[in-house]
Amino acid sequence: SAAMRQDILDLINLLPEDVRKLLEAVRDTAGEEGCSVYLVGGFVRDLLLSVPTQDLDFVVEGSGGQFAQALMRRMPDGKLTQHFKFGTAQISFPDGSHLDIASTRWEHYSFPGALPQVEESCLRDDLFRRDFTINSMAICLNTERYGELVDYYGGKQDLQQRKIRFLHNLSFIDDPTRMLRAIRFKERYQFDFAKETLDALHTAIETGVLSKLSVERFTEEILLIFKEANYLAMGQILVKSGLFKAWFGEELAWNFDLDNAEESLDWSLNMRWLISVSQMESAGIEQLLERVSLNKSLRDDTIAYLNLRESLMKPLTLGEMDRLLNKSPKEVVMALARDERFKKQITGCLEAAQRINMSLDGKALIEMGVKQGPEIGEILDWVRTAWLEGKISSSEEEQGIARQWVNSLR
Ligand code: CTP
């Protein structure tokens, strides 16, 4: 309707200027190329919710490749990548942003040198292949229809009624990552599942649909969840629904219940991850590591966490503890400092370390007559430990003790 179109134009007018300019460039290119072009997916959803996002996705009715090339003429700093196999193109910009172009008609070549085969389908089919109704809307960008909402599947109504509803019964079978996406969107927007979607989700979990999913794609989706502000609530659903049990093969002791959930907002991804595994036994964490494919930083931190936790179970001197904490990643120490079993020990050691005010260094020791070699490190360690244990509390005392050790070595 005209009123609806005006609402959308108003929302577009609130977008940052560079995004508006980009949409106008798309509009003008569509005019020149004589094709129809639509904004689709998450951008439309978030625009209607008045929380616009960065990622722009377009669908072109016509040749996507030709359209992308024509659009490039208006984007001097863009870089075009075409994925013929998938019928998509991407234009990326120096600031790291990018836009994606899919097409309802794409030429592909069955063998090199063959004539292009043209496959045609329409926007309606493109939208029907998507996951949820709220992600299946499009906004036309052609001049005469600029701002017109295309909503074949009731996306707007579900947005208003705050429902996550899949588009068709096979949605989760086609692509099991959608099970995780459903949970992510539900909690991100604080929506509910439509009844049939909830039922389908449970059926999918019970019938083992997840086994079709690769470890890589599963991990990718899980990490997207850990990046969400509301990841704790999402994690609780993953546990309660049995989805995690279905994937990991057993009930792991995930920790998504925090006394003070607000503090998790400031945590990095690694910190969130470590806290979530903090109530698992070592064997559980090891089993978990076999069922996910973490990037190096997360994997290394998880292993450092396991190692440090094992070491802290044994009695340690303040000096040994200090050395262990110093060589562990900061987030691993922070995560273990929240564990009731180690809290006192770790904070005690960190506080003692703060009182250290060492002025002695290797150079000073050499001037005092110590030969270059491992002894220098040993003496510095002794001095540091003496500070930690409160045996030294000033530079004078430090000098005195160091001299004594140096003399005793002679
Ligand atoms: N999509 C889908 N099934 C998937 C992934 C994506 O149908 N497994 C469709 C949806 O229409 C989605 C669009 O592709 O809106 C873009 O996907 P993506 O960028 O991953 O998601 P967004 O909806 O933009 O969500 P986010 O805000 O998390 O980026």
Residues whose N, C-alpha, C, O or C-beta is under 5 A from the ligand:
A	BS01	CTP	G41 G42 F43 R129 R130 D131 N135 D175 T177 R178
